[in-house]
Amino acid sequence: MSERKYGFATQQLHAGQTPDPVTGARAVPIYQTTSFVFKDFASAKAISSVEEFGFDYTRITNPTNEVLENRIAALEGGTGALSVASGSAATAYSILNITHAGHEIVAAKTLYGGSFNLFQNTLPKHGVRTTLVDPADTDNFERAINERTRALFVETIGNPDINVIDFEAVARIAERNGIPLIVDNTFATPYLFRPFDYGANISVHSATKFIGGHGTSIGGLIVDGGNFNWANGKFPDFTTPDPAYSGFVHWDKWGNYPGVGNIAYIIKARLHYLRDLGASLSPFNAFLFLQGLETLSFRLERQIANAQAIAEWLEANPEVEWVNYPGLASSPHHELARKYLPKGPGSILTFGVKGGFERAKKLIESVKLFSFLANVGDSKSLIVHPATVTHGQLTEAEQLLAGVKPNQIRLSVGTEDVDDLIWDLEQALAA
Ligand SMILES: *Cc1c(COP(=O)(O)O)cnc(C)c1O
């Protein structure tokens, strides 16, 4: 856009968009079309064989989605991004893009329930196994790596443990072993944490959460840090002729793309996994995520202030057994949160009520303003019982492994007046 490096609030409004060249539309238009008319035969051939970038079919590329992709890549400091139909698709594609049957990944055990299932139950059926490790001791990642390992996977703020990982230590282990570090940055968003600044190589997002911010749409994003050498010998798909695209070599074509840099990973994800498995984001949802992104930093600032106030109020309440929020000095993750998340550790917290499961159930059934549902990151405040809902499909042993406890309640704090939220919790605790 210009020589100046714009700040976050400017970029969340402007990055990745030039006003529509035909109409001058200021907002990003919704290109609600399946396909695009080719200029001529030569152009049809060039676009279809990826000799040049262009639009042909919305499963693979769409101008509305492209603005969203460019904007998230700019905000996160990556070289490129891919929008997909859900955060789950983003996570799955991020792994499939660099693994084959026989490969393994090593992941933190504190994971979103859906990712836990993907890694423990679904990917193994296709020959890709995951070793889950306790991320509190980062040496556990090193110990779990073997010659078949192709990635490390962590969440910025773990779910439901609300734990913060020592990213630099994990990134060093990944680098030493020649494998990428993939970070699920959903709970932090690029406003609170830019994974590539700390050595991560790929980030994934459930845009469904804070990026959308209004609970209207399911979507996901993968961002390429452009900082991994896919030609290091472990990833021959990048360095040998691709039979799916007339034998070109991805690393040769996209390893150092003029003016952009290394986009090999994200282009390959689009050309193989979005093309062949087809979890495309609808342009209408891409538009809604762009609306959400415009106010991301402002919503988060308010949500963090509200979450901090609620965490402190809960901690001082004698009916509450424990509170887990990295913004509290009592949190074992407080120091790491201050280092990696100086703007604040997000707006999700967990707490345990005295009286066990029955009391937790009663509280959740008694709230009037918090919504009892399975989501986070909405502007509206949300409450859930992880053991029943988000991690409800897991066995009790798996729940314990993931840090889910029977009396545990999870809040996703929204942008309401904080006094109203505290009033609601107070009356529900008294119920
Ligand atoms: C919700 C969520 C996902 C999955 O995203 P969907 O958009 O629901 O498919 C993945 N990771 C985290 C941390 C999430 O909160």
Ligand as a Chemical Component Dictionary entry (heavy atoms), coordinates in Angstrom:
data_LIG
# 
_chem_comp.id                   LIG 
_chem_comp.type                 NON-POLYMER 
_chem_comp.pdbx_formal_charge   0 
_chem_comp.three_letter_code    LIG 
# 
loop_
_chem_comp_atom.comp_id 
_chem_comp_atom.atom_id 
_chem_comp_atom.alt_atom_id 
_chem_comp_atom.type_symbol 
_chem_comp_atom.charge 
_chem_comp_atom.model_Cartn_x 
_chem_comp_atom.model_Cartn_y 
_chem_comp_atom.model_Cartn_z 
_chem_comp_atom.pdbx_ordinal 
LIG C1 C1 C 0 -12.980 -24.088 17.627 1  
LIG C2 C2 C 0 -11.550 -24.466 17.577 2  
LIG C3 C3 C 0 -11.052 -25.253 16.532 3  
LIG C4 C4 C 0 -11.950 -25.824 15.455 4  
LIG O1 O1 O 0 -12.509 -24.810 14.696 5  
LIG P1 P1 P 0 -13.934 -24.917 13.938 6  
LIG O2 O2 O 0 -14.017 -23.639 13.222 7  
LIG O3 O3 O 0 -14.976 -25.124 14.989 8  
LIG O4 O4 O 0 -13.825 -26.127 13.047 9  
LIG C5 C5 C 0 -9.705  -25.526 16.520 10 
LIG N1 N1 N 0 -8.880  -25.061 17.485 11 
LIG C6 C6 C 0 -9.328  -24.302 18.501 12 
LIG C7 C7 C 0 -8.371  -23.821 19.535 13 
LIG C8 C8 C 0 -10.674 -23.984 18.588 14 
LIG O5 O5 O 0 -11.121 -23.236 19.610 15 
# 
loop_
_chem_comp_bond.comp_id 
_chem_comp_bond.atom_id_1 
_chem_comp_bond.atom_id_2 
_chem_comp_bond.value_order 
_chem_comp_bond.pdbx_ordinal 
LIG C1 C2 SING 1  
LIG C2 C3 SING 2  
LIG C2 C8 DOUB 3  
LIG C3 C4 SING 4  
LIG C3 C5 DOUB 5  
LIG C4 O1 SING 6  
LIG O1 P1 SING 7  
LIG P1 O2 DOUB 8  
LIG P1 O3 SING 9  
LIG P1 O4 SING 10 
LIG C5 N1 SING 11 
LIG N1 C6 DOUB 12 
LIG C6 C7 SING 13 
LIG C6 C8 SING 14 
LIG C8 O5 SING 15 
# 
